[in-house]
């Protein structure tokens, strides 16, 4: 992290720690004012992602966390010079590398607040793509949660219908067409992209995703972390729940997927695309 970026990240981090996460709208707005072109962007993405998640059938706790993360998704922009966000022409390679790091800065800022740490991973993934072509980590496929997939599609659509220094805003219909084209190319989840478009007022049919073995979205999240080798405490910390609650989930998950061991759970997760083949325990 460069000196100016580190200073920006520390300043934003201090704001979060002092507020304990109670002033999320103000902090989202703080990120947006880095450029006159993004005023209101975070609030709009949050509204779009939240409604899309409801339409897609995500459980209420997941919808709530997604809305909070969406409100904060661009907080990492505070670590990068406003000159870059307002540049009217093409970015240089070094400038583009700075832009690609803003999800990382956002994740790092949130990780320093116990009240917001669990949102950090989601904020860090808002520019990831299903085919691994996104940033900052290049996460792909099964490594992306339903929340991350919705946030990525919502952020992309909302960004397209807003002016930017180097282009005018697209019409809603053209933005919808671009999002569908990205779905066909394998970059976005089709079902969740449709949920975003429906939330934005486009006429689309929403098919709720069928989860394997009757698992809930929360159980899928727990199973994913179990398969990756997380301890009860680590899983609880990542999901903002107690280790005892994690254990209760596991006691429900194992009978549903007909396994008795962590290794069996990891194999089930790999076979059903919940984690990638290199992610299991």
Backbone as CSV, one residue per row, in Angstrom:
resi,resn,N_x,N_y,N_z,CA_x,CA_y,CA_z,C_x,C_y,C_z
1,UNK,0.853,-1.189,0.000,0.000,0.000,0.000,0.883,1.230,0.000
2,UNK,0.631,2.169,-0.949,1.405,3.386,-1.003,1.164,4.260,0.209
3,UNK,2.051,5.272,0.400,1.954,6.108,1.595,0.626,6.846,1.662
4,UNK,0.189,7.466,0.553,-1.067,8.209,0.569,-2.257,7.276,0.734
5,UNK,-2.193,6.110,0.098,-3.282,5.140,0.228,-3.378,4.635,1.654
6,UNK,-2.223,4.371,2.263,-2.233,3.891,3.649,-2.818,4.932,4.577
7,UNK,-2.472,6.202,4.338,-3.016,7.269,5.179,-4.523,7.360,5.021
8,UNK,-5.006,7.241,3.795,-6.445,7.276,3.560,-7.155,6.118,4.218
9,UNK,-6.559,4.938,4.131,-7.160,3.758,4.753,-7.212,3.911,6.264
10,UNK,-6.136,4.447,6.853,-6.122,4.620,8.310,-7.179,5.632,8.754
11,UNK,-7.321,6.723,7.968,-8.309,7.743,8.331,-9.721,7.186,8.270
12,UNK,-10.023,6.449,7.211,-11.355,5.853,7.090,-11.575,4.824,8.186
13,UNK,-10.535,4.055,8.491,-10.646,3.054,9.549,-10.956,3.683,10.891
14,UNK,-10.352,4.839,11.182,-10.622,5.528,12.454,-12.076,5.984,12.526
15,UNK,-12.622,6.438,11.387,-14.029,6.846,11.367,-14.937,5.684,11.728
16,UNK,-14.644,4.513,11.183,-15.470,3.340,11.447,-15.371,2.912,12.899
17,UNK,-14.158,2.896,13.423,-13.989,2.414,14.792,-14.687,3.345,15.780
18,UNK,-14.655,4.643,15.504,-15.312,5.581,16.407,-16.831,5.432,16.371
19,UNK,-17.379,5.114,15.198,-18.837,5.014,15.080,-19.352,3.625,15.396
20,UNK,-18.459,2.620,15.417,-18.895,1.248,15.694,-19.884,0.728,14.670
21,UNK,-19.884,1.266,13.444,-20.777,0.792,12.405,-22.181,1.360,12.475
22,UNK,-22.409,2.379,13.305,-23.760,2.897,13.481,-24.121,3.951,12.440
23,UNK,-23.130,4.432,11.667,-23.401,5.503,10.712,-23.025,5.055,9.315
24,UNK,-23.555,3.917,8.886,-23.197,3.361,7.594,-23.564,4.268,6.424
25,UNK,-24.767,4.854,6.370,-25.072,5.707,5.230,-24.082,6.853,5.076
26,UNK,-23.692,7.461,6.198,-22.750,8.569,6.114,-21.397,8.090,5.592
27,UNK,-20.958,6.907,6.036,-19.679,6.404,5.573,-19.726,6.040,4.098
28,UNK,-20.858,5.474,3.649,-20.989,5.186,2.229,-20.908,6.462,1.420
29,UNK,-21.565,7.517,1.905,-21.501,8.805,1.230,-20.107,9.383,1.227
30,UNK,-19.346,9.104,2.306,-17.966,9.574,2.392,-17.140,9.027,1.236
31,UNK,-17.349,7.764,0.892,-16.627,7.169,-0.236,-17.070,7.800,-1.549
32,UNK,-18.373,8.045,-1.687,-18.910,8.542,-2.949,-18.427,9.944,-3.300
33,UNK,-18.108,10.758,-2.308,-17.720,12.138,-2.613,-16.295,12.255,-3.140
34,UNK,-15.596,11.124,-3.290,-14.283,11.174,-3.932,-14.408,11.645,-5.372
35,UNK,-15.595,11.496,-5.961,-15.821,11.938,-7.336,-17.238,12.477,-7.465
36,UNK,-17.431,13.579,-8.178,-18.793,14.086,-8.377,-19.650,13.138,-9.199
37,UNK,-19.005,12.195,-9.878,-19.733,11.250,-10.716,-20.331,10.093,-9.917
38,UNK,-19.946,9.952,-8.666,-20.434,8.817,-7.887,-21.309,9.232,-6.709
39,UNK,-21.762,10.466,-6.706,-22.621,10.926,-5.620,-23.900,10.075,-5.564
40,UNK,-24.154,9.447,-4.431,-25.333,8.603,-4.274,-25.174,7.189,-4.791
41,UNK,-24.004,6.855,-5.322,-23.787,5.538,-5.928,-23.963,4.406,-4.915
42,UNK,-23.346,4.533,-3.746,-23.393,3.440,-2.766,-24.818,3.185,-2.280
43,UNK,-25.551,4.241,-2.028,-26.932,4.077,-1.584,-27.776,3.396,-2.667
44,UNK,-27.550,3.771,-3.918,-28.304,3.169,-5.022,-27.960,1.688,-5.176
45,UNK,-26.673,1.352,-5.077,-26.266,-0.054,-5.169,-26.865,-0.860,-4.023
46,UNK,-26.870,-0.277,-2.827,-27.434,-0.971,-1.672,-28.917,-1.258,-1.867
47,UNK,-29.657,-0.283,-2.360,-31.090,-0.480,-2.588,-31.336,-1.548,-3.640
48,UNK,-30.552,-1.517,-4.707,-30.709,-2.472,-5.802,-30.344,-3.889,-5.353
49,UNK,-29.219,-4.020,-4.659,-28.766,-5.340,-4.212,-29.721,-5.942,-3.192
50,UNK,-30.219,-5.112,-2.285,-31.139,-5.601,-1.261,-32.426,-6.123,-1.875
51,UNK,-33.003,-5.358,-2.789,-34.237,-5.799,-3.440,-33.995,-7.043,-4.292
52,UNK,-32.858,-7.105,-4.971,-32.533,-8.290,-5.773,-32.403,-9.526,-4.891
53,UNK,-31.769,-9.368,-3.735,-31.604,-10.495,-2.816,-32.949,-10.999,-2.315
54,UNK,-33.858,-10.072,-2.014,-35.205,-10.474,-1.578,-35.906,-11.246,-2.687
55,UNK,-35.827,-10.742,-3.899,-36.479,-11.401,-5.025,-35.875,-12.773,-5.301
56,UNK,-34.588,-12.920,-5.028,-33.915,-14.200,-5.250,-34.148,-15.195,-4.125
57,UNK,-34.785,-14.747,-3.043,-35.126,-15.644,-1.956,-34.050,-15.850,-0.916
58,UNK,-33.084,-14.951,-0.823,-32.072,-15.079,0.234,-32.722,-14.849,1.591
59,UNK,-32.233,-15.534,2.622,-32.802,-15.343,3.961,-32.572,-13.929,4.468
60,UNK,-33.435,-13.497,5.385,-33.397,-12.110,5.869,-32.034,-11.685,6.407
61,UNK,-31.331,-12.516,7.215,-30.017,-12.074,7.707,-29.017,-11.829,6.573
62,UNK,-29.076,-12.676,5.542,-28.168,-12.501,4.406,-28.507,-11.232,3.638
63,UNK,-29.792,-10.943,3.501,-30.221,-9.715,2.824,-29.737,-8.491,3.594
64,UNK,-29.869,-8.538,4.923,-29.449,-7.397,5.747,-27.949,-7.157,5.639
65,UNK,-27.157,-8.219,5.721,-25.706,-8.070,5.608,-25.315,-7.562,4.230
66,UNK,-26.002,-8.055,3.205,-25.704,-7.599,1.849,-25.974,-6.104,1.716
67,UNK,-27.081,-5.643,2.277,-27.386,-4.219,2.203,-26.338,-3.368,2.890
68,UNK,-25.857,-3.832,4.043,-24.831,-3.073,4.774,-23.517,-3.069,3.989
69,UNK,-23.149,-4.240,3.463,-21.902,-4.320,2.688,-21.991,-3.470,1.430
70,UNK,-23.141,-3.477,0.778,-23.310,-2.683,-0.437,-23.184,-1.194,-0.137
71,UNK,-23.690,-0.788,1.030,-23.586,0.619,1.420,-22.122,1.025,1.581
72,UNK,-21.270,0.064,1.915,-19.866,0.341,2.188,-18.923,-0.149,1.089
73,UNK,-19.455,-0.663,0.002,-18.601,-1.406,-0.930,-17.458,-0.582,-1.517
74,UNK,-17.635,0.726,-1.638,-16.587,1.557,-2.237,-15.794,2.362,-1.210
75,UNK,-15.874,1.992,0.061,-15.151,2.755,1.074,-13.641,2.733,0.816
76,UNK,-13.154,1.706,0.123,-11.735,1.642,-0.209,-11.286,2.733,-1.161
77,UNK,-12.224,3.379,-1.840,-11.860,4.490,-2.717,-11.244,5.648,-1.938
78,UNK,-11.550,5.700,-0.644,-11.002,6.782,0.172,-9.493,6.689,0.305
79,UNK,-8.917,5.530,-0.028,-7.476,5.339,0.070,-6.757,5.708,-1.225
80,UNK,-7.500,6.151,-2.225,-6.927,6.427,-3.540,-7.194,7.880,-3.921
81,UNK,-6.243,8.507,-4.576,-6.350,9.916,-4.944,-7.602,10.206,-5.758
82,UNK,-8.279,11.307,-5.416,-9.457,11.747,-6.171,-9.094,12.064,-7.615
83,UNK,-7.826,12.405,-7.846,-7.381,12.704,-9.210,-7.655,11.538,-10.145
84,UNK,-7.479,10.315,-9.649,-7.696,9.137,-10.481,-9.184,8.952,-10.781
85,UNK,-10.034,9.152,-9.758,-11.469,8.930,-9.949,-12.110,9.981,-10.850
86,UNK,-11.469,11.126,-10.999,-12.051,12.197,-11.823,-11.306,12.382,-13.145
87,UNK,-10.360,11.540,-13.457,-9.580,11.676,-14.694,-10.481,11.433,-15.909
88,UNK,-10.530,12.364,-16.859,-11.455,12.232,-17.985,-10.987,11.271,-19.079
89,UNK,-9.702,10.963,-19.113,-9.183,10.095,-20.158,-8.820,8.718,-19.638
90,UNK,-8.194,7.890,-20.494,-7.799,6.539,-20.092,-6.807,6.577,-18.932
91,UNK,-6.900,5.598,-18.055,-5.958,5.500,-16.946,-4.664,4.853,-17.403
92,UNK,-3.566,5.273,-16.807,-2.285,4.603,-17.066,-2.291,3.274,-16.343
93,UNK,-1.337,2.430,-16.652,-1.269,1.123,-15.993,-1.090,1.254,-14.478
94,UNK,-0.185,2.127,-13.999,-0.079,2.304,-12.544,-1.371,2.812,-11.918
95,UNK,-2.087,3.709,-12.602,-3.355,4.209,-12.074,-4.396,3.096,-12.020
96,UNK,-4.421,2.273,-13.054,-5.370,1.172,-13.083,-5.070,0.169,-11.967
97,UNK,-3.804,-0.048,-11.676,-3.452,-0.945,-10.576,-3.943,-0.395,-9.247
98,UNK,-3.906,0.908,-9.076,-4.448,1.500,-7.844,-5.955,1.280,-7.763
99,UNK,-6.646,1.492,-8.869,-8.091,1.294,-8.887,-8.448,-0.147,-8.517
100,UNK,-7.684,-1.088,-9.045,-7.964,-2.506,-8.795,-7.767,-2.887,-7.331
101,UNK,-7.090,-2.049,-6.576,-6.849,-2.343,-5.165,-7.917,-1.771,-4.235
102,UNK,-8.875,-0.979,-4.748,-9.817,-0.356,-3.810,-10.707,-1.378,-3.084
103,UNK,-11.055,-2.540,-3.688,-11.781,-3.535,-2.885,-10.929,-4.083,-1.732
104,UNK,-9.633,-4.235,-1.989,-8.725,-4.701,-0.931,-8.661,-3.684,0.203
105,UNK,-8.545,-2.407,-0.138,-8.497,-1.384,0.903,-9.795,-1.383,1.714
106,UNK,-10.923,-1.546,1.033,-12.195,-1.587,1.744,-12.274,-2.754,2.703
107,UNK,-11.847,-3.927,2.250,-11.840,-5.109,3.104,-10.930,-4.898,4.310
108,UNK,-9.779,-4.289,4.068,-8.823,-4.063,5.152,-9.377,-3.069,6.177
109,UNK,-10.015,-2.022,5.700,-10.597,-1.034,6.614,-11.640,-1.697,7.514
110,UNK,-12.531,-2.461,6.922,-13.610,-3.081,7.688,-13.098,-4.150,8.639
111,UNK,-12.016,-4.803,8.275,-11.488,-5.877,9.129,-11.019,-5.353,10.482
112,UNK,-10.808,-4.048,10.586,-10.310,-3.465,11.835,-11.435,-3.103,12.808
113,UNK,-12.668,-3.311,12.396,-13.808,-3.038,13.275,-14.529,-4.345,13.567
114,UNK,-14.588,-4.793,14.827,-15.287,-6.037,15.148,-16.732,-6.043,14.661
115,UNK,-17.375,-4.878,14.672,-18.775,-4.803,14.263,-18.958,-4.959,12.762
116,UNK,-17.885,-4.722,11.989,-18.011,-4.706,10.535,-17.141,-5.736,9.833
117,UNK,-16.320,-6.463,10.593,-15.334,-7.354,9.975,-15.971,-8.384,9.054
118,UNK,-17.150,-8.901,9.446,-17.740,-9.963,8.622,-18.222,-9.444,7.268
119,UNK,-18.393,-8.110,7.161,-18.791,-7.527,5.882,-17.589,-7.323,4.963
120,UNK,-16.393,-7.384,5.549,-15.187,-7.067,4.783,-14.966,-7.963,3.582
121,UNK,-15.179,-9.283,3.770,-14.948,-10.208,2.652,-15.883,-9.908,1.495
122,UNK,-17.113,-9.579,1.804,-18.087,-9.266,0.762,-17.716,-7.972,0.036
123,UNK,-17.300,-6.960,0.786,-16.839,-5.713,0.187,-15.627,-5.976,-0.710
124,UNK,-14.749,-6.864,-0.257,-13.557,-7.179,-1.044,-13.837,-7.920,-2.330
125,UNK,-15.063,-8.417,-2.493,-15.387,-9.228,-3.673,-16.332,-8.533,-4.647
126,UNK,-16.585,-7.248,-4.479,-17.624,-6.639,-5.306,-17.223,-6.427,-6.761
127,UNK,-15.943,-6.636,-7.090,-15.523,-6.595,-8.493,-15.031,-7.956,-8.989
128,UNK,-15.336,-9.018,-8.257,-14.976,-10.352,-8.717,-15.981,-10.824,-9.772
129,UNK,-15.552,-11.785,-10.588,-16.400,-12.312,-11.653,-16.369,-13.845,-11.636
130,UNK,-17.449,-14.463,-12.107,-17.552,-15.921,-12.070,-16.417,-16.613,-12.818
131,UNK,-15.918,-15.985,-13.886,-14.861,-16.607,-14.680,-13.460,-16.325,-14.144
132,UNK,-13.375,-15.656,-12.989,-12.071,-15.366,-12.397,-11.383,-14.142,-12.964
133,UNK,-12.072,-13.399,-13.845,-11.451,-12.246,-14.502,-11.565,-10.960,-13.689
134,UNK,-12.173,-11.018,-12.502,-12.345,-9.813,-11.702,-11.154,-9.512,-10.814
135,UNK,-11.364,-8.622,-9.854,-10.286,-8.229,-8.948,-10.869,-7.929,-7.578
136,UNK,-10.144,-8.024,-6.462,-8.705,-7.956,-6.428,-8.024,-9.314,-6.331
137,UNK,-8.772,-10.373,-5.987,-8.150,-11.690,-5.822,-8.307,-12.605,-7.033
138,UNK,-9.240,-12.313,-7.924,-9.501,-13.216,-9.035,-10.263,-14.455,-8.599
139,UNK,-11.136,-14.307,-7.580,-11.966,-15.421,-7.120,-12.943,-15.792,-8.225
140,UNK,-13.262,-17.085,-8.353,-14.169,-17.509,-9.417,-15.175,-18.536,-8.912
141,UNK,-16.207,-18.744,-9.702,-17.152,-19.830,-9.514,-17.640,-20.039,-8.108
142,UNK,-17.411,-21.259,-7.617,-17.933,-21.657,-6.316,-17.344,-20.860,-5.164
143,UNK,-16.272,-20.140,-5.407,-15.685,-19.326,-4.350,-16.485,-18.081,-4.028
144,UNK,-17.491,-17.783,-4.849,-18.292,-16.577,-4.660,-19.662,-16.929,-4.093
145,UNK,-20.021,-16.311,-2.983,-21.311,-16.560,-2.338,-22.439,-15.923,-3.148
146,UNK,-23.686,-16.316,-2.901,-24.809,-15.637,-3.556,-24.804,-14.130,-3.313
147,UNK,-24.452,-13.714,-2.084,-24.400,-12.282,-1.790,-23.370,-11.580,-2.676
148,UNK,-22.187,-12.191,-2.821,-21.138,-11.586,-3.639,-21.564,-11.501,-5.103
149,UNK,-22.269,-12.511,-5.575,-22.715,-12.522,-6.969,-23.751,-11.427,-7.222
150,UNK,-24.646,-11.250,-6.268,-25.654,-10.196,-6.412,-25.006,-8.823,-6.348
151,UNK,-24.109,-8.625,-5.388,-23.456,-7.328,-5.241,-22.671,-6.966,-6.499
152,UNK,-21.968,-7.923,-7.071,-21.185,-7.655,-8.282,-22.087,-7.213,-9.431
153,UNK,-23.212,-7.911,-9.612,-24.126,-7.563,-10.702,-24.797,-6.220,-10.453
154,UNK,-25.194,-5.968,-9.198,-25.847,-4.700,-8.869,-24.897,-3.526,-9.067
155,UNK,-23.659,-3.683,-8.630,-22.674,-2.605,-8.766,-22.379,-2.333,-10.237
156,UNK,-22.272,-3.397,-11.026,-21.977,-3.226,-12.448,-23.116,-2.499,-13.162
157,UNK,-24.352,-2.939,-12.906,-25.505,-2.303,-13.555,-25.621,-0.838,-13.149
158,UNK,-25.542,-0.580,-11.844,-25.695,0.793,-11.367,-24.602,1.696,-11.935
159,UNK,-23.384,1.175,-11.994,-22.287,1.953,-12.557,-22.520,2.316,-14.012
160,UNK,-23.134,1.399,-14.779,-23.366,1.656,-16.200,-24.384,2.756,-16.438
161,UNK,-25.353,2.921,-15.533,-26.390,3.933,-15.759,-26.029,5.288,-15.132
162,UNK,-24.799,5.419,-14.676,-24.300,6.677,-14.129,-23.212,7.252,-15.027
163,UNK,-23.133,8.576,-15.083,-22.046,9.225,-15.821,-20.714,8.903,-15.158
164,UNK,-19.674,8.818,-15.966,-18.308,8.672,-15.494,-17.445,9.690,-16.226
165,UNK,-16.254,10.013,-15.720,-15.446,11.056,-16.361,-15.138,10.765,-17.832
166,UNK,-15.057,9.480,-18.188,-14.639,9.107,-19.533,-15.805,8.701,-20.441
167,UNK,-17.054,8.716,-19.917,-18.197,8.318,-20.746,-19.496,8.847,-20.141
168,UNK,-20.532,8.904,-20.981,-21.855,9.258,-20.513,-22.570,8.006,-19.998
169,UNK,-23.585,8.216,-19.187,-24.367,7.094,-18.661,-25.065,6.352,-19.799
170,UNK,-25.185,5.040,-19.653,-25.957,4.240,-20.595,-27.436,4.329,-20.220
171,UNK,-28.292,4.110,-21.194,-29.718,4.003,-20.889,-29.946,2.729,-20.079
172,UNK,-31.060,2.670,-19.365,-31.360,1.480,-18.569,-31.440,0.239,-19.453
173,UNK,-32.060,0.367,-20.626,-32.193,-0.790,-21.510,-30.839,-1.250,-22.044
174,UNK,-29.988,-0.284,-22.387,-28.673,-0.672,-22.889,-27.836,-1.309,-21.782
175,UNK,-27.944,-0.772,-20.565,-27.215,-1.355,-19.440,-27.691,-2.783,-19.173
176,UNK,-29.000,-3.004,-19.272,-29.538,-4.348,-19.095,-28.980,-5.288,-20.154
177,UNK,-28.905,-4.807,-21.389,-28.340,-5.622,-22.466,-26.880,-5.956,-22.219
178,UNK,-26.129,-4.985,-21.706,-24.711,-5.229,-21.414,-24.564,-6.253,-20.291
179,UNK,-25.412,-6.158,-19.266,-25.329,-7.120,-18.163,-25.653,-8.528,-18.658
180,UNK,-26.661,-8.648,-19.524,-27.017,-9.962,-20.073,-25.891,-10.515,-20.938
181,UNK,-25.229,-9.624,-21.665,-24.094,-10.071,-22.482,-22.972,-10.610,-21.599
182,UNK,-22.741,-9.951,-20.460,-21.721,-10.421,-19.524,-22.120,-11.755,-18.891
183,UNK,-23.422,-11.959,-18.698,-23.891,-13.266,-18.214,-23.550,-14.346,-19.240
184,UNK,-23.834,-14.078,-20.500,-23.552,-15.063,-21.555,-22.066,-15.360,-21.679
185,UNK,-21.233,-14.392,-21.358,-19.787,-14.593,-21.440,-19.234,-15.288,-20.201
186,UNK,-20.098,-15.539,-19.214,-19.668,-16.278,-18.030,-19.164,-15.436,-16.887
187,UNK,-19.359,-14.126,-16.952,-18.811,-13.258,-15.900,-19.773,-13.060,-14.729
188,UNK,-21.094,-13.118,-14.999,-22.076,-12.936,-13.934,-23.003,-14.138,-13.852
189,UNK,-23.545,-14.361,-12.665,-24.529,-15.411,-12.434,-25.857,-14.985,-13.062
190,UNK,-26.385,-15.793,-13.978,-27.581,-15.418,-14.712,-28.799,-15.192,-13.834
191,UNK,-29.044,-16.096,-12.879,-30.224,-15.970,-12.027,-30.152,-14.713,-11.166
192,UNK,-28.976,-14.431,-10.628,-28.848,-13.254,-9.767,-28.797,-11.967,-10.580
193,UNK,-28.258,-12.028,-11.788,-28.302,-10.855,-12.666,-29.758,-10.535,-13.024
194,UNK,-30.561,-11.561,-13.270,-31.987,-11.341,-13.544,-32.682,-10.707,-12.340
195,UNK,-32.302,-11.149,-11.136,-32.892,-10.561,-9.927,-32.548,-9.079,-9.826
196,UNK,-31.315,-8.727,-10.186,-30.908,-7.308,-10.182,-31.713,-6.524,-11.212
197,UNK,-31.868,-7.088,-12.402,-32.621,-6.388,-13.446,-34.090,-6.221,-13.053
198,UNK,-34.655,-7.252,-12.425,-36.040,-7.142,-11.960,-36.156,-6.063,-10.892
199,UNK,-35.175,-6.011,-9.997,-35.176,-4.989,-8.952,-35.071,-3.590,-9.546
200,UNK,-34.403,-3.493,-10.706,-34.242,-2.200,-11.378,-35.446,-1.833,-12.234
201,UNK,-36.448,-2.728,-12.294,-37.669,-2.414,-13.022,-37.790,-3.031,-14.395
202,UNK,-36.852,-3.894,-14.768,-36.930,-4.568,-16.063,-37.846,-5.784,-15.962
203,UNK,-38.479,-6.135,-17.041,-39.395,-7.276,-17.057,-38.615,-8.566,-17.275
204,UNK,-38.378,-9.301,-16.203,-37.684,-10.587,-16.295,-38.368,-11.573,-15.354
205,UNK,-38.222,-12.843,-15.661,-38.743,-13.901,-14.813,-37.666,-14.316,-13.823
206,UNK,-37.991,-14.339,-12.547,-37.027,-14.711,-11.517,-37.262,-16.158,-11.088
207,UNK,-36.232,-16.975,-11.255,-36.298,-18.360,-10.780,-35.417,-18.482,-9.551
208,UNK,-36.029,-18.810,-8.441,-35.236,-18.953,-7.225,-34.324,-20.165,-7.349
209,UNK,-33.091,-20.001,-6.898,-32.126,-21.078,-7.008,-32.505,-22.245,-6.102
210,UNK,-32.391,-23.452,-6.652,-32.633,-24.642,-5.860,-31.325,-25.045,-5.181
211,UNK,-31.344,-25.090,-3.856,-30.137,-25.436,-3.113,-30.098,-26.935,-2.865
212,UNK,-28.906,-27.534,-2.882,-28.807,-28.994,-2.741,-29.233,-29.485,-1.372
213,UNK,-29.860,-30.663,-1.350,-30.183,-31.401,-0.116,-31.068,-30.611,0.848
214,UNK,-31.793,-29.644,0.332,-32.668,-28.871,1.199,-31.941,-27.929,2.137
215,UNK,-30.685,-27.624,1.841,-29.913,-26.713,2.677,-30.424,-25.286,2.531
216,UNK,-30.329,-24.523,3.605,-30.646,-23.099,3.551,-29.410,-22.325,3.104
217,UNK,-29.597,-21.043,2.769,-28.454,-20.215,2.380,-27.431,-20.153,3.512
218,UNK,-27.902,-20.005,4.763,-26.976,-19.943,5.891,-26.220,-21.252,6.038
219,UNK,-26.905,-22.369,5.850,-26.224,-23.668,5.941,-25.196,-23.832,4.829
220,UNK,-25.497,-23.298,3.660,-24.516,-23.320,2.564,-23.272,-22.535,2.959
221,UNK,-23.469,-21.361,3.598,-22.330,-20.547,4.025,-21.490,-21.298,5.052
222,UNK,-22.157,-21.948,6.015,-21.432,-22.712,7.031,-20.694,-23.877,6.391
223,UNK,-21.377,-24.600,5.512,-20.754,-25.758,4.855,-19.538,-25.337,4.043
224,UNK,-19.634,-24.202,3.361,-18.497,-23.721,2.567,-17.266,-23.512,3.462
225,UNK,-17.471,-22.926,4.619,-16.352,-22.658,5.520,-15.860,-23.926,6.209
226,UNK,-16.775,-24.851,6.501,-16.355,-26.160,7.026,-15.458,-26.862,6.015
227,UNK,-15.878,-26.853,4.754,-15.106,-27.517,3.703,-13.743,-26.889,3.498
228,UNK,-13.633,-25.612,3.820,-12.342,-24.928,3.685,-11.466,-25.091,4.922
229,UNK,-11.956,-25.851,5.897,-11.129,-26.165,7.056,-11.258,-25.222,8.225
230,UNK,-12.267,-24.360,8.219,-12.426,-23.410,9.313,-12.839,-24.071,10.611
231,UNK,-12.303,-23.577,11.717,-12.715,-24.057,13.035,-14.056,-23.433,13.398
232,UNK,-14.678,-23.927,14.471,-15.954,-23.365,14.922,-15.813,-21.862,15.177
233,UNK,-14.729,-21.477,15.848,-14.528,-20.070,16.163,-14.323,-19.242,14.895
234,UNK,-13.529,-19.776,13.957,-13.261,-19.048,12.720,-14.531,-18.880,11.889
235,UNK,-15.331,-19.932,11.827,-16.587,-19.858,11.070,-17.530,-18.855,11.724
236,UNK,-17.629,-18.935,13.059,-18.485,-18.007,13.778,-18.069,-16.568,13.572
237,UNK,-16.749,-16.328,13.618,-16.242,-14.967,13.429,-16.560,-14.470,12.019
238,UNK,-16.404,-15.343,11.021,-16.654,-14.942,9.638,-18.123,-14.625,9.382
239,UNK,-19.017,-15.333,10.067,-20.452,-15.166,9.822,-21.150,-14.310,10.867
240,UNK,-20.402,-13.881,11.889,-21.006,-13.053,12.919,-21.960,-13.805,13.824
241,UNK,-21.678,-15.102,14.067,-22.507,-15.921,14.945,-21.602,-16.617,15.954
242,UNK,-22.186,-17.196,16.981,-21.398,-17.853,18.019,-20.946,-19.244,17.566
243,UNK,-19.852,-19.778,18.140,-19.429,-21.149,17.826,-20.524,-22.170,18.107
244,UNK,-21.315,-21.940,19.146,-22.412,-22.858,19.460,-23.453,-22.878,18.342
245,UNK,-23.735,-21.694,17.785,-24.675,-21.628,16.663,-24.107,-22.326,15.441
246,UNK,-22.797,-22.183,15.231,-22.141,-22.900,14.138,-22.334,-24.400,14.316
247,UNK,-22.097,-24.886,15.539,-22.254,-26.315,15.812,-23.686,-26.770,15.568
248,UNK,-24.655,-25.947,15.961,-26.062,-26.293,15.708,-26.338,-26.429,14.218
249,UNK,-25.778,-25.509,13.421,-25.943,-25.599,11.972,-25.342,-26.901,11.442
250,UNK,-24.145,-27.213,11.906,-23.475,-28.429,11.431,-24.291,-29.670,11.784
251,UNK,-24.896,-29.677,12.971,-25.720,-30.810,13.378,-26.932,-30.989,12.461
252,UNK,-27.393,-29.905,11.837,-28.484,-30.002,10.878,-27.971,-30.339,9.472
253,UNK,-26.789,-29.830,9.148,-26.246,-30.004,7.797,-25.870,-31.460,7.533
254,UNK,-25.131,-32.085,8.448,-24.620,-33.427,8.190,-25.718,-34.441,7.874
255,UNK,-26.820,-34.495,8.634,-27.888,-35.436,8.252,-28.505,-35.114,6.889
256,UNK,-28.634,-33.832,6.586,-29.222,-33.458,5.296,-28.381,-33.952,4.125
257,UNK,-27.048,-33.852,4.263,-26.183,-34.251,3.147,-25.667,-35.678,3.305
258,UNK,-26.146,-36.341,4.376,-25.863,-37.766,4.604,-24.372,-38.055,4.740
259,UNK,-23.717,-37.262,5.586,-22.308,-37.504,5.912,-22.153,-37.437,7.420
260,UNK,-21.019,-37.940,7.908,-20.746,-37.928,9.348,-19.423,-37.265,9.694
261,UNK,-18.633,-36.912,8.681,-17.310,-36.355,8.930,-17.099,-35.072,8.135
262,UNK,-16.098,-34.305,8.561,-15.727,-33.084,7.846,-15.248,-33.413,6.435
263,UNK,-14.523,-34.537,6.288,-14.045,-34.931,4.960,-15.220,-35.219,4.031
264,UNK,-16.245,-35.880,4.566,-17.429,-36.151,3.758,-18.148,-34.873,3.378
265,UNK,-18.193,-33.925,4.310,-18.827,-32.643,4.035,-18.063,-31.882,2.958
266,UNK,-16.729,-31.942,3.026,-15.903,-31.262,2.022,-16.122,-31.870,0.645
267,UNK,-16.224,-33.198,0.590,-16.451,-33.868,-0.697,-17.808,-33.468,-1.276
268,UNK,-18.831,-33.428,-0.427,-20.159,-33.006,-0.872,-20.099,-31.575,-1.413
269,UNK,-19.391,-30.697,-0.702,-19.295,-29.303,-1.118,-18.617,-29.163,-2.474
270,UNK,-17.591,-29.965,-2.704,-16.895,-29.931,-3.998,-17.792,-30.465,-5.104
271,UNK,-18.454,-31.591,-4.841,-19.294,-32.221,-5.863,-20.479,-31.358,-6.264
272,UNK,-20.935,-30.494,-5.360,-22.100,-29.657,-5.639,-21.735,-28.194,-5.914
273,UNK,-20.442,-27.942,-6.166,-20.017,-26.606,-6.565,-20.072,-25.564,-5.472
274,UNK,-20.109,-25.997,-4.204,-20.147,-25.047,-3.110,-18.752,-24.485,-2.836
275,UNK,-17.736,-25.290,-3.051,-16.350,-24.841,-3.069,-15.694,-25.419,-4.304
276,UNK,-14.562,-24.815,-4.702,-13.802,-25.361,-5.817,-12.976,-26.549,-5.367
277,UNK,-12.489,-27.305,-6.322,-11.723,-28.497,-6.004,-10.461,-28.236,-5.233
278,UNK,-9.927,-27.005,-5.326,-8.704,-26.677,-4.591,-8.973,-26.015,-3.254
279,UNK,-10.265,-25.870,-2.914,-10.608,-25.152,-1.679,-10.908,-26.063,-0.516
280,UNK,-11.167,-27.324,-0.780,-11.599,-28.230,0.286,-10.532,-28.483,1.312
281,UNK,-10.954,-29.029,2.452,-10.017,-29.320,3.535,-9.126,-30.466,3.166
